[in-house]
Amino acid sequence: MIREGFVYLTLMVLIALSGCGGGSSPAPAPLTPTPPARPTRTEAFQFLEQATFGPTENEVNAV
């Protein structure tokens, strides 16, 4: 008798919870990240100094 009551109660709880899942609004669209800031002239020079055998003026301007 207690087992039947437990099964009935469990069934009722599951039915009640199944109706709670579909009423929300759609998720908002993800935000697009802002592009990174352009490197300064000094940062470009340091990067090229480490990545090459030494930067030229044109390479620094390109970065």
C-alpha angles and dihedrals in degrees: 000000000000089000092054090050091050092050091048092048092047091050092050092049091050092049091049093049094047090063093056099067107072107052101084126105119250117277115264118256113267116259116251111235118243114251115257118263117263112260118254120247090258092050091049090050092049092048093050092044089058097039100045141023089271133319127258124215091256092052092051090050091049093055 
